[in-house]
Amino acid sequence: MPTPDRDELRRLHFVNALFAHVTGHDLYLAQQIQAAITTSLTEAEQRPPADPEFIAAAARLLEKLCSGLPRHGFYHWNAAHTLTAAKPLFARAEIMAGLKHLSSYRESTLLITNLRAALLPPSGRYTERARRDYESLLSLIRDLAAARTARSANLHLLFL
């Protein structure tokens, strides 16, 4: 079996972390899930690991898997779905809506996608301000999840 290149290995670990409750951290099972995602996309080998279509396909697959689990809640927030979605005020409202939706579940997954892409300037270069905004928003989301989740609940907070 040929050695995977860096992007392929990065994508495999991404899938393994994302679907850990299904794979049990088994890289072979993660590789099968990755193959299922990439075969549903054209030209998958040329795509970077953080490709928006790959992330969207992984999010749809995770939603299907979570909906198949009994009494497991799932909420997905795409931070790049509007131009203002990643602003702290709007992000807080979205996260609060997600946590409210998940509050009745003992086991749940909150998936947040494209947060970095929503804050990255069009030039593709991170400035110090963009990095601070990103770190601040990550802290806000983590703090909200910790404060608004019952101690008896098990919330999986995933960032893609």
N, C-alpha and C positions, 0 to 999 in steps of 0.2 A: 504494500500500500504506500503510495507516495506521501511524502511529508507535506502537510498543508502549509500554505504561505501565511504570512502574518495576518492579513485581512480575514482570511478564512478561519484561522484559529481564533481571532478576536470575535468574529461572528458566532463561532461555536460556543465560546464561553458566555457570550451574551445570551444565546438561546438557552444554555444550561442554567444560567442564573434565573432567567425569566420563567422557565418551566420547571424549576427545582421540585415543586410539589408533585409533578407528574413523573419526572425522570429519576428522582431520588439522587440527583447529582451524578448520574451515569452518563458519561460523555457519548457512549454509543447510542443511547436513546435520544440524547440531544442532537446527535448527528442526523438521526432519522427525522426528527422534527424540523431541523434546518433544511433537509432535503425536501420535505413537504412544502415548506414555505418558498424555497427558491424555485421549485418546479412550477409553482403557481405564478411566478413572475418571469417575464421574458428577459433574456440577457442578464440573468441573475449573477453570473460569474464576474461580470464587469462592474457590478454595483459596489460602492463602498459599504462598509458595515453599518454606517449610520444613514443609509439611504432612506428617504421618507416612505417610499413604497414598501420597502422591506419592513420598516417599523410598523406601518399600517397593517400589513399582512400578519405580522407577529401579534399585534394587538387584537386583531379579529380572531386569530386562532386561540389566544389566551382567553378571550371572552367566551368562546365556545366551550373551552375546557372548564372554565370556572362555572359556567351555567349548568354544566353536566354534573357538578359536584353538589350533593344535597346540602342545603342550608349554608351555602357559600355565596357571599355577596360580591359583586364586581361593579366597579365604576371606572370609566376611562375619561380622562381630560386631555385633550390635545391643545397644548398651550399656543400653538401656531394657527389655530383655526380662524382667528381674527387678528387684526393689527394691534388691538389693545388687550387681548386676552392675557398676556403675560405681565401687564401692569399690576402692581401689588393690590390695588383695590379690586380689580376684576378677577385676579387670580384668587384672592381671598374668598370672594363670592362663589367662584366655581368649586373651590376646595370645600367650603362649608356645605354647599349643595351635595357634593359627593359624600362627605362624612355623614350628612343627614340621611342620605339614601342607604348608607352602609350601617347605620346605627342599630338596626334591628337584627343584624347578623352577628353571630359569635365569631365566625371566621370570614374574613373578607380581604379583597385585593383592591387597592387604589392604584391605578396605572396612570402615570403622567408622562406624556410623550411630547417631544419637540420643544422642551423648555429652553434648551441651549440654542436651538435654531431660532426661536422667537426673540431671543435677546441678542443674538449675534448680528452685528451691523452688516449691511449688504456687501461691504468691502471684504467680508470674510475674516477680518482681523479683530481680535479681541483687544479692546482698550482697557485701561485700568478701571474705568467707570463701568464698562459692560461686565467685567469680571466681578466687581463689587455688587452690581445689580443682581447678577446671577446667584452669587453666594447669599445675598440678602433674601432673595426669593426662595432659595432652597431652605434657609433657616425658617422663614415664615411658614412654609408648607410643613416642615417637620414639627415645628412648635404647635401649629394648629392640629395636626394629626395626633400628637401626644396629648394635648389638652382636651380634645373633643372626642376621644375614643375611650370607652369604658375599660376599666382595668381588667375586667373579665374577658374582653374581646381580644382577638388576635388579628391585627391589621397588618397586611403585607403592603408596604409602600414601595412601589417600583417606579424608577425614573428611567425613561428611554430617550 
